[in-house]
Amino acid sequence: MLPREGDLRIKGGLPAPHQTTVVIIQDPFSLKHLPYGIVDFQEEQPHLCVRYRDLAVSLEGLRRHKLLTVGEEITRSRNLNPFLRLSPSHRSDLRARVKELLAADEHLEAPGATMELQPYPLDDSRVLCPVEARDFVDFYCSRHHAFRVGCLFRGP
């Protein structure tokens, strides 16, 4: 049986000293694992992207070319908070559509496609803090300890 994308297999179990072990490692950022992030590129304001292989695919570019039906407030945000406020079914639908586009390379063949639909090399980008934490609460060993740590995050 041939390995499937994303599989990690060791053929033959534990090797004896005279056996050959074949390890097949696929890209961890395949269509099976597409993490979201806010990416800052040199020429554009930070926006929502998905990592695919060694590239960052702009969901804002896909939205502008009407390949995704998601609001600008989601794709142009400086953090993932608006995206996280979407319902689980909306996030699932968005992920399915992104997978569909990437699997078929449709995003590169869209009418009026420009360079902004080309994935960005990760070397040309900077990933930002993905979530803006508000009213952060954590429980520590005492009220005083919690207060002092809270001051580190929010100020006195």
C-alpha positions as CSV (number, residue, x, y, z in Angstrom):
1,M,0.0,0.0,0.0
2,L,1.4,3.4,-0.9
3,P,1.6,6.1,1.8
4,R,-1.0,8.8,1.8
5,E,-0.2,12.5,2.1
6,G,0.5,13.4,5.7
7,D,1.4,9.8,6.8
8,L,4.4,8.9,8.8
9,R,5.1,5.3,8.6
10,I,7.9,3.0,9.7
11,K,8.0,-0.1,7.6
12,G,8.8,-3.4,9.3
13,G,8.2,-2.4,12.9
14,L,11.3,-2.2,15.1
15,P,14.4,-2.8,13.0
16,A,16.9,-5.5,13.8
17,P,20.5,-4.5,13.3
18,H,20.5,-6.0,9.8
19,Q,17.1,-4.6,8.7
20,T,16.4,-1.5,6.6
21,T,13.9,1.0,8.0
22,V,12.0,3.2,5.6
23,V,10.6,6.4,7.1
24,I,8.3,8.5,4.9
25,I,7.7,12.0,6.2
26,Q,5.3,14.3,4.4
27,D,5.0,18.0,4.8
28,P,3.3,18.8,8.1
29,F,1.4,21.7,6.5
30,S,-0.5,19.8,3.9
31,L,-4.2,20.1,3.1
32,K,-4.8,18.0,6.2
33,H,-3.3,20.7,8.5
34,L,-3.9,24.3,7.5
35,P,-3.2,26.6,10.4
36,Y,-4.5,30.2,10.4
37,G,-2.4,33.1,11.3
38,I,-2.1,36.9,11.0
39,V,0.9,37.6,8.8
40,D,2.7,40.9,8.2
41,F,4.2,41.2,4.7
42,Q,6.6,43.8,3.6
43,E,4.2,45.7,1.3
44,E,0.8,45.1,2.8
45,Q,-1.0,45.5,6.1
46,P,-1.2,42.4,8.3
47,H,-4.1,40.1,7.4
48,L,-5.4,36.6,7.7
49,C,-3.5,33.8,6.0
50,V,-3.2,30.1,6.1
51,R,0.0,28.2,6.0
52,Y,0.3,25.7,3.2
53,R,3.6,23.8,2.8
54,D,6.3,26.5,3.1
55,L,4.0,29.3,2.0
56,A,1.5,31.7,3.4
57,V,-1.7,31.9,1.4
58,S,-3.6,35.2,1.8
59,L,-7.2,34.8,2.6
60,E,-7.7,38.5,2.1
61,G,-6.5,38.2,-1.5
62,L,-8.9,35.3,-2.0
63,R,-11.7,37.3,-0.5
64,R,-10.9,40.4,-2.7
65,H,-11.1,38.1,-5.8
66,K,-14.5,36.7,-4.6
67,L,-13.1,33.2,-4.1
68,L,-14.2,33.3,-0.5
69,T,-17.4,34.6,0.9
70,V,-16.2,36.0,4.2
71,G,-16.3,39.5,5.5
72,E,-13.5,42.0,5.2
73,E,-13.6,42.4,9.0
74,I,-12.5,38.8,9.3
75,T,-9.6,38.8,6.7
76,R,-8.2,42.3,7.3
77,S,-8.1,42.1,11.1
78,R,-4.8,42.3,13.0
79,N,-5.7,39.3,15.0
80,L,-7.8,36.1,14.9
81,N,-10.5,37.4,17.3
82,P,-13.2,38.2,14.6
83,F,-12.5,34.8,13.0
84,L,-12.8,33.0,16.3
85,R,-16.2,34.7,16.8
86,L,-17.6,32.9,13.7
87,S,-19.7,29.9,14.4
88,P,-18.0,26.5,14.2
89,S,-20.0,25.7,11.0
90,H,-18.8,28.9,9.3
91,R,-15.2,28.2,10.2
92,S,-15.6,24.6,8.9
93,D,-17.2,25.8,5.7
94,L,-14.3,28.4,5.2
95,R,-11.7,25.7,5.8
96,A,-13.4,23.3,3.3
97,R,-13.5,26.1,0.7
98,V,-9.8,26.9,1.3
99,K,-8.9,23.3,0.9
100,E,-10.9,23.0,-2.3
101,L,-9.1,26.1,-3.8
102,L,-5.6,24.9,-2.8
103,A,-6.2,21.3,-3.9
104,A,-7.2,22.4,-7.4
105,D,-4.9,25.5,-7.6
106,E,-8.1,27.4,-8.5
107,H,-6.9,30.5,-6.7
108,L,-4.1,30.9,-9.3
109,E,-6.5,30.5,-12.3
110,A,-9.3,32.9,-11.2
111,P,-10.4,35.6,-13.6
112,G,-8.4,38.7,-12.9
113,A,-5.9,36.8,-10.7
114,T,-3.0,38.9,-9.8
115,M,0.3,38.4,-7.9
116,E,-1.6,38.9,-4.6
117,L,-3.1,35.4,-5.1
118,Q,0.4,33.9,-5.3
119,P,1.4,32.4,-2.0
120,Y,4.0,34.4,-0.1
121,P,7.3,32.8,0.9
122,L,7.5,32.6,4.7
123,D,11.0,34.3,4.6
124,D,9.3,37.5,3.4
125,S,6.8,37.6,6.2
126,R,6.4,37.9,9.9
127,V,3.7,36.1,11.9
128,L,2.0,38.3,14.5
129,C,0.5,37.4,17.9
130,P,-2.7,35.6,16.8
131,V,-5.2,36.5,19.5
132,E,-5.8,39.7,21.5
133,A,-6.5,38.6,25.0
134,R,-9.0,40.8,26.9
135,D,-10.0,40.4,30.5
136,F,-7.4,37.7,30.9
137,V,-7.9,35.8,34.2
138,D,-5.6,33.1,35.5
139,F,-5.6,31.5,38.9
140,Y,-2.5,31.6,41.0
141,C,-1.6,30.6,44.5
142,S,-2.8,33.8,46.1
143,R,-4.7,37.0,45.4
144,H,-1.5,39.0,45.7
145,H,0.4,36.9,43.2
146,A,-2.5,37.1,40.8
147,F,-2.7,40.9,41.2
148,R,1.1,41.3,40.5
149,V,1.0,39.1,37.4
150,G,-2.1,40.9,36.2
151,C,-0.2,44.2,36.5
152,L,2.4,42.8,34.2
153,F,-0.3,42.3,31.5
154,R,-2.6,45.3,32.1
155,G,-0.5,47.7,34.1
156,P,-1.2,48.8,37.7
